[in-house]
Amino acid sequence: MRLRKVKNAKERLEQNNNSFYISNPEEYKGKWNELFNNDNPIHIEIGCGKGQFISTLAALNPDINYIAIEKFDSVLLRCLEKVLDSNLSNLKLCVLDAQMISNYFSQEEVKRIYLNFSDPWPKKHHAKRRLTSPLFLDEYKKILPKKDGEIFFKTDNRGLFEYSLESISNNGYSISNISLDLHKDIEKYPDNITTEFEDKWSKLGPIYRLEARIKGE
């Protein structure tokens, strides 16, 4: 979800360093459970937008640790503003580039990755920027369990979904629980948590969904 640049966003994030916002995520590689002070599984959302999805999950699942990731300060600030008055001890936020995510997490440190309504980058020469391109899928393998590490993916873009089906299946993942119209299939997915984008645009067309898991060696 794209938002306008917010003045002094980085400084405003820094004011809440170590409560929700983590300004130095590279220092916690291999030690995220120490930061959360428990050994619960870690799930991350790459591209958290305003934070509705990840904050709802964190509230519903106190036995799972969640990390919301954004590339831009201004976007993450909106997520921080949403959760600032909550008491979610199992949620952290950080700014980092998912293209280098293995610089911030160790192998098997993350159990599940959520990709919700990522930028489709529709032009062919931009394909490598898609979060389901082989470049990113290989990065995810460096932080997920070597067997059964999970990616949960949703999009409203048919082209991105078709591309993702092919890219994921050709890069060492198995695919299951595919939906070509999530909100019509909602009885099959009663635990679906929506994003702000999903609430706004699902009335205009189908939402596509899949789950992917690393096949293992």
Long-range contacts (C-beta under 8 A, 24 or more apart in sequence): 1-47, 1-49, 1-50, 1-75, 1-117, 1-195, 1-196, 1-197, 2-75, 2-119, 3-50, 3-72, 3-74, 3-75, 3-78, 4-74, 5-72, 5-74, 6-73, 6-74, 6-77, 6-78, 9-73, 9-74, 9-76, 9-77, 10-73, 12-77, 12-80, 13-73, 13-76, 13-77, 13-80, 13-95, 16-80, 16-84, 20-80, 20-83, 20-84, 20-88, 20-91, 20-92, 20-93, 21-76, 21-80, 21-92, 21-93, 21-94, 22-92, 22-93, 22-94, 23-94, 25-94, 25-96, 25-104, 26-103, 26-104, 28-104, 29-103, 29-104, 29-105, 29-106, 29-109, 30-105, 30-106, 30-109, 32-65, 32-67, 32-105, 32-109, 33-65, 35-92, 36-65, 36-89, 36-90, 36-92, 38-65, 40-64, 40-65, 40-90, 41-65, 41-111, 41-112, 42-66, 42-67, 42-109, 42-110, 42-111, 43-67, 43-110, 43-111, 43-112, 43-113, 43-114, 44-68, 44-69, 44-105, 44-110, 44-112, 44-113, 44-114, 45-69, 45-113, 45-114, 45-115, 45-116, 46-98, 46-101, 46-113, 46-114, 46-115, 46-118, 46-131, 47-71, 47-98, 47-115, 47-116, 47-117, 47-118, 47-119, 47-131, 48-75, 48-76, 48-79, 48-93, 49-75, 49-78, 49-79, 49-116, 49-117, 49-195, 49-196, 49-197, 50-75, 50-78, 50-79, 50-82, 50-196, 51-78, 51-79, 51-80, 51-82, 51-83, 51-93, 52-82, 52-194, 52-195, 52-196, 52-199, 53-114, 53-116, 53-193, 53-194, 53-195, 54-79, 54-91, 54-114, 55-79, 55-82, 55-83, 55-86, 55-88, 55-91, 56-193, 57-193, 58-83, 58-88, 58-90, 58-91, 59-86, 59-88, 60-193, 61-90, 62-89, 62-90, 63-90, 64-90, 65-90, 65-91, 65-92, 66-90, 66-91, 66-92, 67-91, 67-92, 67-93, 67-94, 68-92, 68-93, 68-94, 69-93, 69-94, 69-95, 69-96, 69-98, 69-101, 70-94, 70-95, 71-95, 71-96, 71-97, 71-98, 98-131, 98-136, 98-139, 99-135, 99-136, 99-139, 100-139, 101-139, 101-140, 101-142, 101-143, 102-139, 102-142, 102-143, 105-142, 105-143, 106-143, 107-142, 107-143, 107-146, 108-143, 108-144, 108-145, 108-146, 108-149, 109-143, 110-143, 110-144, 110-149, 111-144, 111-145, 111-149, 111-150, 112-144, 112-149, 112-150, 112-151, 112-152, 113-140, 113-144, 113-149, 113-150, 113-151, 113-152, 114-151, 114-152, 114-153, 115-151, 115-152, 115-153, 115-154, 116-153, 116-154, 116-155, 116-195, 116-197, 116-198, 117-154, 117-155, 117-156, 117-195, 117-197, 117-198, 118-155, 118-160, 120-155, 120-157, 120-159, 120-160, 121-160, 122-157, 122-159, 122-160, 127-163, 130-160, 130-163, 130-164, 130-167, 132-160, 132-163, 132-164, 132-167, 132-168, 133-167, 134-167, 134-170, 134-171, 137-167, 137-168, 137-171, 137-172, 137-173, 138-171, 141-172, 141-214, 144-214, 145-214, 146-214, 146-216, 146-217, 147-214, 147-215, 147-216, 147-217, 148-213, 148-214, 148-216, 149-213, 149-214, 150-211, 150-212, 150-213, 151-211, 151-212, 151-213, 152-209, 152-210, 152-211, 152-212, 153-209, 153-210, 153-211, 153-212, 154-182, 154-195, 154-198, 154-207, 154-208, 154-209, 155-207, 155-208, 156-197, 156-198, 156-201, 156-202, 156-205, 156-206, 156-207, 156-208, 157-208, 158-208, 161-208, 161-210, 164-210, 165-210, 168-210, 168-212, 172-214, 172-215, 173-212, 173-213, 173-214, 173-215, 174-212, 174-213, 174-215, 175-210, 175-211, 175-212, 176-210, 176-211, 176-212, 176-213, 177-209, 177-210, 177-211, 178-209, 178-210, 179-207, 179-208, 179-209, 179-210, 180-206, 180-208, 181-206, 181-207, 181-208, 182-206, 182-207, 182-208, 182-209, 183-207
